[in-house]
Amino acid sequence: MEPRISIVEWLIVVCLVGFYAAAAAAIVLWWRQRDRRRQVELADVREWQRDNFRITTDTTAMDLDAIHAMLTRAYWSPGID
C-alpha cells in the first residue's frame, strides 16, 4: 500500500503549487489506494467444492437470506442478536 501523505506534506504542496493542484494530487492518491484495496479484496476470494457442497469467501455468491434463516433457527442461537 502506498504511504499516506501527512497533513504537513500536503500543506507544503499547497504552498508550493496551490490549493487546486494539491487537492487534485490528494484525490489521485486516494483513488489509487482505493483501487489497490479493491484489487486485494477481489484477489482474496477463495473457493472449494466437493460433491454438491461449495465453500466460498465470495460474498456476491452467498445467499444471505438463507444464511440468516439457518443461523436464527439453530438450536444454539436463541437469545443471540
N, C-alpha and C positions, 0 to 999 in steps of 0.2 A: 504494500500500500504506500502511496506517495505521502511524504511528510506534509502535515498541515502547515499552512502559513500562519505565523503568530500575528497578533494584533499590532505589535511593534513593527514587524516587517511590512505589514500592509500599510501602516501609516507612513513608513519611509517611501514606499512605492507611490502613495498618494501625493506626497510632497514632490517627488521627482517627476512623475508623469501625469499627474492629475487624477481627479476622483473617478472620472468615467473609465479611463484606461485601467485603473486599479480595480474598479468594480467588475469590469469585463474579465480581467485576469482571475479574480476570485471566483466568478461564475464558471469559467473554463476549468479551473482546478476542482471545484465542487463537482462539475459534470463528469470529469474523468474519474474521480473517486467513486461516484455513484455508479458509473458504468462498470468499473472494475469489481465493485461489490456485487453487482448483478451477475457478472460472469462467474464469480466464485459461487454464488448461490446456485446457478444453473449447473456448474461443474460438480456440485456436491450431491447430485441426485444418484441414489443407489437403488438397485432393484434385483430381487431374487425371485425365481419362480420354480415351483415343483408341483407336478400334477395340476390340480385346479387352484392351488394357492399361490398368491403373489404378495410379496413383501416389497414395499417401495417407500422411499422418502420423498417422492414427488407429490407435493400437496395438491396439485391440479388433478391427479388421478384418484384421489381419495374421495369416498362418499361420506362426507361429514355428517349427514343426517343419520346414516346407518351406524357410524361410529358412535355418535352421541346416544342414539337409542340403545345400543348394546351396553355402553358404559352406565347409563342411568338405570338399566334393568338388571345389572349384575348383582349377585347376592351380597357382595361386599360394599355396594355403593349407597345404600340408603343413608341419608343424612349428609352426604358429601355434595357440596355445591358444584 
